[in-house]
Amino acid sequence: MNDEEIRQFLEDYGCPAHIVRAGREGLIRRWEKFVQENESGYRLGLEDYRNDLDLREIIEQAGLSAEVHDADRRFRALLKPASRPVWESATPDAFWIWGYPSNASGALLEDLEAEGLA
């Protein structure tokens, strides 16, 4: 998809206006930032973590997975397996929902434990 088609896809998908405006580059940048935040220690809770995982689902549905290969590799390396999916996905092999950061602490770890995921 070209950039305009990506923006149209994002709009049709129901993404907020700031995500639509940012388009392809914004999605990729936000996913890479999320991965980096997890590498250094995610500071928010499970609800925010799940919202951020939605970015990866959108990337998948938009056909942009190849553009986040390196970030995916880094994120996958961080994941500790969960007893069940941490979030939902329409993607059959959505690795990003089958674990949580091995360095999880604070609100994220508390929320994961409260839901029986950690």
N, C-alpha and C positions, 0 to 999 in steps of 0.2 A: 504494500500500500504506500502511496505517496503521502506527504505530510497532510495535505487537505483531507484525504480519505481517512487518515488516522484521527484527525480532529472530528470528522463526521462520525466515525465509529465511536469515539469517546462520548460524543453528545448523545448518540443513539443508545449507548450503553447506560446512560444516566449519570455520567460522571459530573462532579461539580464544575462550574464554569472555569475556575482557575486551573483545573486539570486539563480541560478541553483547550484552553488558550495555550498552555505549556506544550501540548502535543507530544510527539515522539520524544524529543529531547528532554522534556520535563519528566515524562515517565521514567526514562532511563536514569536521569539524574536523581530522581527521588528514590528509586530502588537502590542505586549505588550508595546514596546517603544512608538509607535504612540499614544496608549491610554494614557500612562503616560504623554506624551507631551500635550495632550488635557486637561488632568486633571490640569496641571499646567499653561496652556495657550499656545495654538498653535501659534507659532511665524511666520509662513510662510503664503503665500497667497493661494487662492482657487485652483490654478493649482497644487501646491504641495499637498494640502489637498486631491484633487481628485486622484492624483497618489498614495497617501498613502491608500486611500479607495480601490484602485485596489488590494492591498495586501489581504484585507479581501475577495474579490471576488475569488482570487486565492486559498486562504485557503479553501473556500467553495467548489470550483471545485475539489480540491485535496482530499476532504473528511476529512479535519482536523478540522472541526468546534468544535468537542468535546474537542479538545486540547486547544482551546482559550475561553472556556466557561466563565471563570472568567473575562478575559479581555473584552469579549463581554458584560457581565453584567455591568461592570464599564462604558464602552463606551455608552451603551444604556442609562444609568442613566444620562449621560452628555447631551444627545441630546435634542435640542429644535426642535419641528416639523417645517419643511419647507413647503412652499406653494406647492412645487413640488419637485421631486427628485433632490438632489444636484449633483448626478452623475448617471451613468448607471450601470445596473447589469443584468446578465442573470438569476439571482436567484430570483424567484418570491417573496420570503419573506425577501428580503435583507434589514433588518432594518437599516443598516449602511448608506444607501443613502437617507433616509427619514428625515433627520434632520441635524443640525449642532450644535457644542458645545454651550451650553447656555452661556459660558464665552468667546465666540468669541470676539476678539478685533483686533485692528491694521489692517494689510493688509487683513487678512481673512474676518473680518467683512466688510471692505470696498468693497471687491470683491463680497461678498454675497449680499450686498445692491445694488451694481451696476448691478447685474444679477436679481434683484428682488426676491431673495431667503430669505432675512431677513427683 
